[in-house]
Amino acid sequence: MQPATPSAALRTSPNRPASPFTLAAGTLLPAVLTSAANSDAPGTVSAVVNRDVFDSRTGAFLLVPAGSRLLGTSGTAVHG
């Protein structure tokens, strides 16, 4: 296989998500905690999204409306 020519390399681009209804990995959701998070006592944590979140590809599609509730868990595991 031969290396790509400079002109061919310029015509390539990163792959885009197939669907416009996609959030890129690592997208932060702007939210405010509605319950206390305590790493000493694992349990459920809840938050409310405080701004609309739109798709990563076009920014045209509302995916997570402000006011949406997020649920998660906290634990005592230490990573590092």
BAFI-3210 file (N, C-alpha, C; in Angstrom, 3 decimals, decimal comma, padded with zeros to 6 digits):
// residues 80
n [1|2|3|4|5|6|7|8|9|10|11|12|13|14|15|16|17|18|19|20|21|22|23|24|25|26|27|28|29|30|31|32|33|34|35|36|37|38|39|40|41|42|43|44|45|46|47|48|49|50|51|52|53|54|55|56|57|58|59|60|61|62|63|64|65|66|67|68|69|70|71|72|73|74|75|76|77|78|79|80]
n.u [000,846|000,572|001,648|-000,677|-001,285|-000,415|-002,618|-004,732|-004,778|-005,670|-008,312|-009,575|-011,415|-012,240|-014,382|-017,828|-020,594|-023,143|-025,799|-027,696|-028,622|-026,832|-024,596|-021,295|-018,719|-017,761|-019,027|-020,093|-022,755|-024,588|-025,422|-027,124|-026,609|-029,130|-029,254|-027,329|-023,931|-021,964|-018,967|-018,232|-020,432|-021,829|-024,311|-027,400|-027,350|-028,707|-029,460|-030,288|-030,602|-029,491|-029,413|-030,428|-029,350|-027,785|-027,414|-024,186|-023,250|-024,619|-025,747|-028,361|-030,452|-032,410|-031,501|-031,338|-033,435|-033,489|-034,095|-034,352|-033,981|-031,212|-029,882|-027,704|-025,015|-022,958|-019,767|-017,226|-014,878|-011,449|-009,627|-006,663]
n.v [-001,182|002,189|005,362|008,005|010,669|014,169|015,758|013,952|013,448|015,871|015,816|014,141|013,624|013,675|011,052|011,623|011,508|009,148|009,729|012,689|012,933|012,756|012,876|013,836|011,753|012,441|014,862|017,489|017,837|020,564|021,030|021,144|020,023|018,329|016,877|015,903|014,988|012,533|011,158|009,499|008,058|006,006|006,299|007,362|010,037|013,082|015,416|018,447|019,415|022,522|024,036|023,941|021,174|020,527|018,572|017,177|017,172|018,992|020,960|021,660|020,131|019,641|017,749|017,197|018,652|021,699|021,372|018,663|015,658|014,188|011,117|009,332|007,430|007,550|006,647|004,992|004,309|004,620|005,999|005,727]
n.w [000,000|-000,848|000,491|001,231|-001,028|-000,710|-001,572|-001,410|001,302|002,269|001,558|003,282|006,312|009,839|011,044|011,219|013,513|012,666|013,128|013,702|016,223|018,461|021,194|021,700|023,045|026,342|026,540|028,537|030,818|031,749|034,990|038,184|041,440|043,273|045,464|048,311|047,850|049,094|049,649|051,687|052,378|050,361|047,772|046,198|043,867|042,751|040,132|038,353|035,023|033,885|031,560|028,134|026,140|023,143|020,086|019,187|016,593|014,758|016,316|016,216|017,166|019,971|022,642|025,401|027,443|029,394|032,848|032,892|034,759|036,341|037,396|039,528|041,043|043,944|045,253|047,257|046,058|045,146|042,585|040,698]
ca.u [000,000|001,358|001,133|-001,607|-000,689|-000,865|-003,958|-005,701|-004,843|-006,462|-009,727|-010,133|-011,818|-012,670|-015,737|-018,886|-021,629|-024,121|-027,071|-027,563|-029,110|-025,699|-023,697|-019,940|-018,205|-017,135|-019,839|-020,536|-024,137|-024,642|-026,441|-026,987|-026,985|-030,335|-029,071|-025,952|-023,037|-021,063|-018,140|-018,119|-021,654|-022,292|-025,755|-027,941|-027,140|-029,571|-029,160|-031,204|-029,918|-029,923|-029,426|-030,694|-028,169|-028,069|-026,566|-022,798|-022,952|-025,120|-026,201|-029,723|-031,461|-032,446|-031,457|-031,603|-034,000|-033,289|-035,092|-034,258|-033,413|-030,141|-029,707|-026,452|-024,603|-021,621|-019,153|-016,005|-013,718|-010,393|-008,981|-005,407]
ca.v [000,000|003,412|006,442|008,945|011,894|015,325|016,218|012,988|013,637|017,069|015,548|013,285|014,321|012,729|010,515|012,284|010,560|008,857|010,347|014,009|012,850|012,173|013,702|013,310|011,226|013,466|016,081|017,809|018,286|021,597|020,613|021,546|018,939|018,538|016,065|015,945|013,909|012,249|010,007|008,617|007,260|005,801|006,343|007,997|011,475|013,603|016,765|018,958|020,108|023,920|024,645|022,996|020,551|020,212|017,536|017,560|017,255|020,206|021,945|022,051|019,269|019,635|016,365|017,161|019,962|022,234|020,827|017,198|015,157|013,207|010,256|008,588|006,905|007,907|005,532|005,272|003,806|005,581|005,673|006,455]
ca.w [000,000|-000,940|001,340|000,594|-001,555|000,082|-001,949|-000,887|002,750|002,541|001,297|004,322|007,527|010,878|010,892|011,981|013,931|011,619|013,485|014,311|017,603|019,165|021,994|021,650|024,311|027,165|026,599|029,895|030,953|032,777|035,959|039,583|042,353|044,078|046,670|048,782|047,425|050,206|049,284|052,852|052,456|048,982|047,584|045,005|043,697|041,691|039,664|037,332|033,928|033,968|030,224|027,051|025,541|021,747|019,497|018,941|015,158|014,100|017,293|015,859|017,783|021,431|023,115|026,845|027,792|030,739|033,761|032,932|036,011|036,212|038,565|039,525|042,344|044,413|045,963|048,007|045,321|044,843|041,315|040,547]
c.u [000,885|000,778|000,222|-000,853|-001,171|-002,274|-005,033|-005,865|-005,699|-007,955|-010,362|-010,490|-012,222|-014,095|-016,698|-019,881|-022,654|-025,444|-026,835|-027,995|-028,056|-024,978|-022,326|-019,540|-017,506|-017,894|-020,315|-021,977|-024,175|-025,777|-026,091|-027,436|-028,244|-030,319|-027,603|-025,176|-022,009|-020,265|-017,937|-019,328|-022,207|-023,813|-026,133|-027,678|-028,068|-029,176|-030,202|-030,381|-030,425|-029,850|-029,749|-029,373|-028,554|-027,072|-025,174|-022,510|-023,373|-025,492|-027,634|-030,800|-031,325|-032,518|-031,790|-032,131|-033,606|-034,422|-035,087|-033,547|-032,372|-030,048|-028,401|-026,168|-023,211|-021,079|-017,878|-014,755|-012,739|-009,700|-007,650|-004,217]
c.v [001,236|004,481|007,369|010,159|013,065|015,782|015,265|013,171|014,848|016,834|014,679|014,129|013,284|012,261|011,288|011,238|010,373|009,572|011,747|014,010|012,212|013,239|013,050|012,801|012,354|014,776|016,302|018,298|019,329|021,295|021,109|020,378|019,307|017,660|016,146|014,749|013,721|011,000|009,052|007,698|007,088|005,827|007,032|009,497|011,926|015,041|017,149|019,731|021,546|024,687|023,574|022,466|020,076|019,185|018,077|017,802|018,589|021,311|022,388|021,284|019,281|018,186|016,238|018,541|020,397|021,719|019,309|016,772|014,087|012,416|009,490|008,046|007,401|006,727|005,957|004,807|004,939|005,117|006,402|005,604]
c.w [000,000|-000,022|000,544|000,084|-000,712|-000,279|-001,441|000,617|003,100|002,346|002,385|005,532|008,564|010,622|011,781|012,441|012,816|011,880|014,046|015,781|018,497|019,981|021,935|023,033|025,063|027,230|028,033|029,864|032,065|033,752|037,353|040,451|043,130|045,318|047,060|048,245|048,525|049,876|050,460|052,990|051,042|048,897|046,298|045,030|042,580|041,370|038,622|036,300|033,898|032,648|029,202|026,494|024,143|021,214|019,175|017,465|014,545|015,076|017,068|016,614|019,298|021,905|024,596|027,235|029,204|031,613|033,817|034,202|035,708|037,502|038,429|040,906|042,677|045,200|046,658|047,279|045,036|043,575|041,250|040,422]
res [m|q|p|a|t|p|s|a|a|l|r|t|s|p|n|r|p|a|s|p|f|t|l|a|a|g|t|l|l|p|a|v|l|t|s|a|a|n|s|d|a|p|g|t|v|s|a|v|v|n|r|d|v|f|d|s|r|t|g|a|f|l|l|v|p|a|g|s|r|l|l|g|t|s|g|t|a|v|h|g]
***
